[in-house]
Amino acid sequence: MSDLLFSSRNEIAAAQAASLAESLPRIAAAHPFYRRLLASLKLASGDFRSPEDLAKLPLTRKEDYVREPEAFRLSGEGLPEEMRAVWDVMYTTGSTAGQPTPFVSTSFDFFRILELNRNMLRLRGARPDDIIANLFPLTPRPHGAFIRVLHAAASLNLRVVSALPGNPSPYFTLGHRLDEVVEIVARSRATILWGVPSYLRRVVARAEEMRADLRAVRLAFVTGEGLPEPARDELTAVLRRIGTADAWVSVSYGATEMQGGMVECAPGSGYHNPAPEQIHVGVADPATGAPLPDGQEGLVTLSHLRRTGTVLLRYALGDVSVLSRDRCPHCGSWTDRLVAVPRRVDRLVKIKGTLVNPDLLVQAAEEALGAREFQFSIRRGADGMDVLVLTVGGKVQPGLAERIKAACGVTPAVEFASAESLAELAQGWKAKRVVDQRA
């Protein structure tokens, strides 16, 4: 697989420099946000000859983008039709006003998205005879999770069946319950299951209970939520009981701003950039924004090198990780990889005076509960004090509250509910594991 992307780091550097030389003049002339920024810094497009020169710019923060998303859309005036025509609009995180933020792709961008998705599938070991079961739900607003699975399949001419789980709207009439989804997957003889970990775990657990014929399943692609290693091991074990003996789980670090994700070629191999000629990935000091060398933990940033719709440069995704540009020892690819599990740093919450990382709450619960459904809620008690409540689907072993306290410093009250009552935790297409109800 060593020739999948590029044959050397020098080849990647040359491709990135060529992409930047093509795109920076357009950005300097017709991108509202960066045109203003370059003028304020007295910089011109000629000052950027390689992605390393992008360090002359400050970090673009998520709040910059969501405050004025239209300012991050390149003007298409005078460009070829493919660079002007809007192909689709996806939506990312909400703005300060609570509105989702549009991410616009032109026809030119969509052609690049197909290339990116093709490389994602190749890195993950997709084969010409694979059949993909799309387990992402539809959402009220377009989100890449559901629709990009269809595009990824098209990029490699693969078959795909969309199970359409759940019901995103009273106007939608085609959604399916869990047992129906299992039957659809079995009937299609799917070899790849693709969805969020929480829902995919429910599907395979139910398939085992139903003794459904999922013997063809050999891969599971998961994204959108964290998947701690104990939970991955449990999911892998179930897949190997009901699917092929060597089935495995490939985790993706995805983002709407990528229109895809950085993927594993094997468990623990790191998250590979599938299109380095399109996207430059960096790591920056959270305090200063300065680039950090490979091997040091910092804020993950992306810069679009070949886009003509929404364009972002040195954009901080809100996670910290560690970057490597060494050749992957598993697949032989030279593309850059994040070699530490990305973790959020921009959404700490204060509970009883303690700053808590919600990801640590979720990780501790997943390690203790496996595939059981759960949800944390932060409430205001009758005495005005904060209360952390963990609601669990079904009874659990003693000591759960102590394990959560060890992870975050706050002891939760544990409540029990039916698994069915917790099954509808999704907000959009991701499970909402931590809800702050104090407002």
Buried (B, 14 or more C-beta within 10 A) or exposed (E): EEEBBBEEBEBBBBBBBEBBBEBBBBBBBBBBBBBEBBEEEEBEBEEBEEBBBBBEBBBBBBEBBBBEBEBBBBBBEEBEEBBBBBBBEBBBEEBEEEEBBBBBBBBBBBEBBBBBBBBBBBBBBBEEEBBBBBBBBBBEEBBBBBBBBBBBBEBBEBEBBBBBBBBBEEEEEEBBEBEEBBBBBBEBBBBBBBBBBBBBBBBBBBBBEBEBBBEBBBBBBBBBBBBBEEBBEBBBEBBBEBBBEEBBBBBBBBBBBBBBBBBBBBBEBBBBBBBBBBBBBBBBBBEEBEBBEEEEBBBBBBBBBBBBBBBBBBBBBBBBBBBBBEBBEBBBBBBBBBBBBBBBBBEBBEBEEEEBBBBBBBBBBBBBBBBBBBBBBBBEEEEEEBBBBBBBBEEBEEEBBEBBBEBBBBBBEBEEBEBEEBBEBBEBBBBEBBBEEEE
